[in-house]
Amino acid sequence: MSENIKYYSTHAEKLTNQYNSVEFEKVHRDWLSEIPEKGFVLDIGAGSGRDARFLAAKGLSVVAVEPADGIRERAQQYVVDQPIHWLNDKLPELNQVFSLQTKFDLILLSAVWMHIAPSERERCIRKLSTLLKANGKMVISLRHGASHDERTMYPVSADELSGFARKFGLSFRLLSEQANADELGRDDVYWQTVILALPDDGSGAFPLLRNIIVNDSKSSTYKVGLLRALLRIAEGHPGAVLERTKEHVVLPVGLVSLYWIKLFKPLVDHFQIPQSSNKTKGLGFVKEGGWQALRSFAANDFYIGAMYHNNDIASAVYQTLKDVTVTIRDMPVRYITLPGTKDGVFHVESKRTTKPTGSVIIDADFLESFGRFYIPVNIWDSLARFSVWIEPSLVNEWAALMRTYTVSNAMPFSQSDLLKALTWEDPRRTTARVRNRVNTLLENESVSCCWSGKKLVAEGYAIDHAMPFSRWPNNDLWNLLPTKTLLNTKKSDKLPSSARLQQNRHIITAWWQQGWVDSADEFFIQANLALPNLPASNRSFSDVFEAMSIQRDRLKDFQQLEEW
């Protein structure tokens, strides 16, 4: 990078004339409509100042960053009505930019990205993403083709930026699949433009969540674990809300603790990955009589509707949830605060509970018996609406934290290992119960494919997640449907269309009654907590289907899934 900076200074006069010979509107015609009407702009690698001057003339406040003295000093000689704030700064540090304590409506990297070494690019996007305002946009031009001089240029791709966007909670848009010709007439050079944006619903909740995930000084897996548990509940359990006021959504804190267990179980017990830099330091929720008594259990053994009839196991499940609830209340909830304040974002209202003397059923009453968890309404709505962007940010941050812990403890975990641990599921175990139920029924009666109505045969069918698991992680009985293998393959991760769902209403509800009449309590406990507008007392398969249809529409609206 330093050799490139030297080149831009040495050839400042020639390059200034070259860049200024092409109008802004021609170079950036793909995204002219994206220019904000007002606000702050950060022009990184501003060069001759052509773009900075155009944007300043629009009435925008422009901060222009250029590390090459020669070309920056020439650019500063131009007189403009709206002042441009020039900084001698560079990626990935941007120390002077960060010292401004300013967020930007637009960040422009024009003819810059090819100069950034691939090893530094992820760090650059991470830092730049924290400089965006809510609904702010980052415009990056991608130069493809040979370098005609001694400047170092690296290959670039839109796919790489798409991957970074997913990691850091940004939306991605490639403005044109057709590459644009070079405005300076170089036949072997062509360009693409990518826009990365920080989504927001206008409440400021999404940027706050990203600040907690990416910037919060109290970095810990507890913080990320709590947010990921809340995310799973917000996107997967609209029926779990106990109360919604103007300020808060109230959840049973036991449900938050249940998801905490499901998320930490594989990391702690299966993969044995440390969750702090001190490997010998125990976790506050891993105690005798609770977690330790359930070491042999897998994450999939803890789910809504689960019934534990053994007294010792029931007692251990209760104690584990209680210990986790205390840990959540005293650690991440206490330390997750609004930026620059000591005001907590979340609140836990604990209840005194009595250890059960018999069986335990994971239902709404049991989960609420541990207390209530209060989430600001705007945070809840953003978790539900922006889960597709927030989830990758949480996973990436959790993996990065564990990476520092494993390295400091000289443990041989690769980044791939850590990501696998965080997405770990046992799909065969998830669907095994439904498959066993179908096989048992087929011994004495017929079972119909829920998407075609045709009769199934043993070993010739699949278990389908009606709402695709990859986009909405739900393993409830109502969401697992027996289907023809070929149809399951065709559907893949698509969302059933509204018409298709309604067309198969009778077949689906008939399967539910056939398959789960003997497990009706569990079926309805799961459905009533997962789906919208179902009371805890609901025992109507028809009402479950209506709620399933609403949830289908919610997923379509939130995530814009491809339909089948």
Sequence and secondary structure as in RCSB ss.txt:
>XXXX:A:sequence
MSENIKYYSTHAEKLTNQYNSVEFEKVHRDWLSEIPEKGFVLDIGAGSGRDARFLAAKGLSVVAVEPADGIRERA
QQYVVDQPIHWLNDKLPELNQVFSLQTKFDLILLSAVWMHIAPSERERCIRKLSTLLKANGKMVISLRHGASHDE
RTMYPVSADELSGFARKFGLSFRLLSEQANADELGRDDVYWQTVILALPDDGSGAFPLLRNIIVNDSKSSTYKVG
LLRALLRIAEGHPGAVLERTKEHVVLPVGLVSLYWIKLFKPLVDHFQIPQSSNKTKGLGFVKEGGWQALRSFAAN
DFYIGAMYHNNDIASAVYQTLKDVTVTIRDMPVRYITLPGTKDGVFHVESKRTTKPTGSVIIDADFLESFGRFYI
PVNIWDSLARFSVWIEPSLVNEWAALMRTYTVSNAMPFSQSDLLKALTWEDPRRTTARVRNRVNTLLENESVSCC
WSGKKLVAEGYAIDHAMPFSRWPNNDLWNLLPTKTLLNTKKSDKLPSSARLQQNRHIITAWWQQGWVDSADEFFI
QANLALPNLPASNRSFSDVFEAMSIQRDRLKDFQQLEEW
>XXXX:A:secstr
 HHHHHHHHHTHHHHHHHHHTS HHHHTGGGGGGS SSSEEEEET TTSHHHHHHHHTT EEEEE   HHHHHHH
TTS  SS EEEE   TTT HHHHHT   EEEEEESS GGGS HHHHHHHHHHHHTTEEEEEEEEEEEEEE   SS
       HHHHHHHHHHTT EEEES SS EE TT  TTEEEEEEEEE    SSSHHHHHHIIIII SS  HHHHH
HHHHHHHHHHH GGG  EE SSEEEEEHHHHHHHHHHHHHIIIIIS   SSS TTS  TT  TTTGGGGTT  GG
G  TT EE SHHHHHHHHHHHHHHHHHHHHTHHHH B TTS  BS EEEE      SS EE SHHHHHTTEEEEE
EHHHHHHHHHSHHHHHHHHHHHHHHHHHHHHHHTT    HHHHHHHHT   HHHHHHHHHHHHHHHHTTS  B T
TT  B  TTSEEEEESS TTTS    GGGEEEEEHHHHHHHTT B  HHHHHHTHHHHHHHHHHHHGGGHHHHHH
HHHHHSTT  TT   HHHHHHHHHHHHHHHHHHH   B 
